[in-house]
């Protein structure tokens, strides 16, 4: 059974990459990146469509913010908040 995901590409700022769980549905990994993380993403991209399905909000099992929360808050709670991305997250919610 696939889990049904809703997200909305319109809430992804052009300068940001999609959150990892959505990357195989909206983008492809960088070809020149050979880091262990990139290899994991390539493997995940191969199996992701057997695990998840992108669907409408009404049919979804869960909703995912299209970008990483780190893009809003940074790596610490004391980092400066990216207010434009925060605004998008509030609109999305």
Backbone as CSV, one residue per row, in Angstrom:
resi,resn,N_x,N_y,N_z,CA_x,CA_y,CA_z,C_x,C_y,C_z
1,UNK,0.826,-1.180,0.000,0.000,0.000,0.000,0.878,1.253,0.000
2,UNK,0.593,2.155,-0.900,1.323,3.420,-0.968,0.680,4.439,-0.034
3,UNK,1.513,5.235,0.609,1.008,6.368,1.381,0.760,7.511,0.411
4,UNK,-0.355,8.180,0.593,-0.734,9.270,-0.300,-0.317,10.603,0.318
5,UNK,0.461,11.353,-0.455,1.033,12.626,-0.018,0.391,13.772,-0.785
6,UNK,0.123,14.842,-0.050,-0.227,16.095,-0.703,0.842,17.117,-0.379
7,UNK,1.241,17.853,-1.378,2.068,19.040,-1.225,1.761,19.924,-2.421
8,UNK,2.323,21.099,-2.451,2.008,22.017,-3.539,3.280,22.726,-4.000
9,UNK,3.673,22.458,-5.216,4.888,23.025,-5.803,4.837,24.553,-5.862
10,UNK,3.648,25.131,-5.867,3.518,26.592,-5.904,4.057,27.252,-4.633
11,UNK,4.208,26.477,-3.563,4.734,27.011,-2.308,6.229,26.748,-2.140
12,UNK,6.868,26.285,-3.186,8.314,26.049,-3.149,9.023,27.237,-3.803
13,UNK,9.754,28.031,-3.018,10.490,29.153,-3.625,11.470,28.650,-4.686
14,UNK,11.630,29.420,-5.747,12.487,29.006,-6.869,13.920,28.716,-6.455
15,UNK,14.404,29.385,-5.442,15.796,29.210,-5.016,16.005,27.960,-4.154
16,UNK,14.927,27.300,-3.748,15.042,26.159,-2.843,14.749,24.840,-3.547
17,UNK,15.383,23.787,-3.030,15.083,22.438,-3.525,13.942,21.866,-2.701
18,UNK,13.185,20.946,-3.259,12.114,20.322,-2.478,12.676,19.543,-1.290
19,UNK,11.862,19.401,-0.267,12.235,18.573,0.877,12.532,17.156,0.350
20,UNK,13.421,16.453,1.018,13.946,15.181,0.516,12.865,14.194,0.100
21,UNK,11.825,14.042,0.882,10.803,13.041,0.577,10.091,13.337,-0.748
22,UNK,10.066,14.606,-1.165,9.394,14.996,-2.409,10.323,15.118,-3.607
23,UNK,11.621,15.107,-3.392,12.567,15.322,-4.489,12.351,14.406,-5.691
24,UNK,12.134,13.110,-5.519,11.964,12.266,-6.705,10.718,12.595,-7.526
25,UNK,9.766,13.275,-6.928,8.539,13.602,-7.631,8.630,14.945,-8.362
26,UNK,9.532,15.807,-7.913,9.615,17.160,-8.469,10.960,17.533,-9.059
27,UNK,12.001,16.781,-8.801,13.320,17.118,-9.335,14.156,15.851,-9.403
28,UNK,15.343,15.992,-9.932,16.241,14.842,-9.981,17.540,15.205,-9.270
29,UNK,18.232,14.205,-8.725,19.505,14.490,-8.039,20.540,15.046,-9.004
30,UNK,21.463,15.814,-8.483,22.546,16.367,-9.306,23.411,15.229,-9.834
31,UNK,23.681,15.231,-11.112,24.459,14.160,-11.741,25.913,14.136,-11.288
32,UNK,26.454,15.287,-10.961,27.874,15.359,-10.629,28.153,15.173,-9.137
33,UNK,27.132,14.982,-8.330,27.307,14.800,-6.891,27.472,13.311,-6.582
34,UNK,28.617,12.937,-6.050,28.890,11.528,-5.740,29.018,11.301,-4.230
35,UNK,28.494,12.235,-3.451,28.557,12.094,-1.997,27.680,10.918,-1.548
36,UNK,27.952,10.377,-0.379,27.094,9.299,0.139,25.627,9.720,0.229
37,UNK,25.374,10.984,0.609,23.992,11.460,0.683,23.338,11.422,-0.695
38,UNK,24.037,11.865,-1.720,23.494,11.855,-3.074,23.191,10.433,-3.532
39,UNK,24.084,9.502,-3.212,23.839,8.100,-3.579,22.581,7.580,-2.895
40,UNK,22.350,7.999,-1.656,21.135,7.596,-0.944,19.897,8.173,-1.618
41,UNK,19.995,9.421,-2.057,18.868,10.064,-2.741,18.570,9.355,-4.064
42,UNK,19.595,8.971,-4.786,19.402,8.247,-6.044,18.690,6.925,-5.769
43,UNK,19.114,6.211,-4.730,18.454,4.952,-4.371,16.999,5.213,-3.965
44,UNK,16.779,6.230,-3.139,15.419,6.572,-2.724,14.552,6.907,-3.934
45,UNK,15.111,7.646,-4.903,14.357,8.014,-6.111,13.889,6.772,-6.866
46,UNK,14.688,5.719,-6.834,14.326,4.482,-7.530,13.150,3.760,-6.876
47,UNK,13.030,3.890,-5.559,11.973,3.151,-4.864,10.808,4.026,-4.402
48,UNK,10.961,5.339,-4.479,9.965,6.256,-3.904,8.567,6.081,-4.482
49,UNK,8.467,5.825,-5.772,7.151,5.703,-6.403,6.426,4.424,-5.981
50,UNK,7.155,3.480,-5.417,6.490,2.283,-4.894,6.034,2.501,-3.442
51,UNK,6.518,3.562,-2.811,6.181,3.850,-1.421,5.128,4.944,-1.277
52,UNK,5.217,5.956,-2.137,4.378,7.141,-2.009,3.692,7.477,-3.322
53,UNK,2.577,8.171,-3.186,1.831,8.663,-4.344,1.441,10.106,-4.056
54,UNK,1.670,10.992,-5.002,1.246,12.381,-4.857,-0.228,12.444,-5.254
55,UNK,-1.029,13.062,-4.402,-2.470,13.082,-4.646,-3.070,14.401,-4.181
56,UNK,-4.367,14.518,-4.287,-5.057,15.738,-3.846,-5.110,15.799,-2.324
57,UNK,-5.373,16.975,-1.813,-5.478,17.165,-0.374,-6.572,16.268,0.206
58,UNK,-7.686,16.180,-0.469,-8.824,15.402,0.023,-8.524,13.907,0.129
59,UNK,-7.694,13.389,-0.751,-7.390,11.952,-0.768,-6.103,11.599,-0.028
60,UNK,-5.402,12.603,0.484,-4.081,12.360,1.060,-4.153,11.741,2.456
61,UNK,-3.102,10.979,2.783,-2.926,10.444,4.134,-2.205,11.467,5.006
62,UNK,-1.333,12.248,4.384,-0.637,13.309,5.106,-0.179,14.393,4.147
63,UNK,0.122,15.562,4.722,0.511,16.746,3.964,1.951,17.093,4.327
64,UNK,2.738,17.462,3.328,4.147,17.776,3.554,4.460,19.174,3.034
65,UNK,5.065,19.979,3.894,5.572,21.283,3.480,6.593,21.038,2.367
66,UNK,6.523,21.749,1.253,7.383,21.424,0.120,8.867,21.750,0.285
67,UNK,9.226,22.475,1.331,10.634,22.788,1.571,10.990,22.410,2.998
68,UNK,12.266,22.331,3.251,12.766,21.945,4.565,12.567,23.079,5.562
69,UNK,12.164,22.755,6.776,11.973,23.770,7.811,13.276,24.512,8.109
70,UNK,14.411,23.882,7.835,15.696,24.570,8.010,15.801,25.808,7.115
71,UNK,15.074,25.816,6.008,15.056,26.993,5.139,14.361,28.175,5.809
72,UNK,13.539,27.895,6.796,12.855,28.943,7.549,13.675,29.360,8.765
73,UNK,14.099,28.368,9.562,14.709,28.648,10.858,16.220,28.490,10.908
74,UNK,16.822,27.902,9.907,18.257,27.644,9.983,18.547,26.439,10.862
75,UNK,19.805,26.261,11.213,20.213,25.085,11.991,19.988,25.214,13.485
76,UNK,19.715,26.415,13.964,19.496,26.611,15.400,18.277,27.494,15.603
77,UNK,17.724,27.442,16.792,16.563,28.281,17.094,16.964,29.739,17.314
78,UNK,18.248,30.019,17.358,18.690,31.406,17.516,19.012,32.061,16.174
79,UNK,18.972,31.289,15.099,19.259,31.835,13.766,18.142,32.799,13.346
80,UNK,18.490,33.703,12.460,17.511,34.660,11.950,16.464,33.916,11.113
81,UNK,15.211,34.251,11.333,14.104,33.629,10.597,14.036,34.221,9.192
82,UNK,13.894,33.363,8.195,13.674,33.806,6.825,12.187,34.130,6.714
83,UNK,11.831,35.393,6.859,10.422,35.786,6.967,9.610,35.513,5.702
84,UNK,10.216,35.606,4.524,9.450,35.343,3.297,9.101,33.859,3.181
85,UNK,10.039,32.990,3.557,9.761,31.552,3.516,8.812,31.179,4.658
86,UNK,8.939,31.840,5.797,8.003,31.616,6.910,6.587,31.968,6.482
87,UNK,6.442,33.072,5.780,5.128,33.487,5.286,4.534,32.427,4.356
88,UNK,5.363,31.879,3.480,4.896,30.805,2.593,4.448,29.586,3.377
89,UNK,5.170,29.228,4.429,4.800,28.056,5.227,3.457,28.283,5.926
90,UNK,3.214,29.499,6.384,1.941,29.814,7.023,0.794,29.760,6.004
91,UNK,1.032,30.290,4.823,0.023,30.225,3.760,-0.279,28.773,3.395
92,UNK,0.759,27.979,3.302,0.595,26.561,2.964,-0.236,25.843,4.028
93,UNK,0.072,26.120,5.294,-0.673,25.480,6.395,-2.129,25.895,6.351
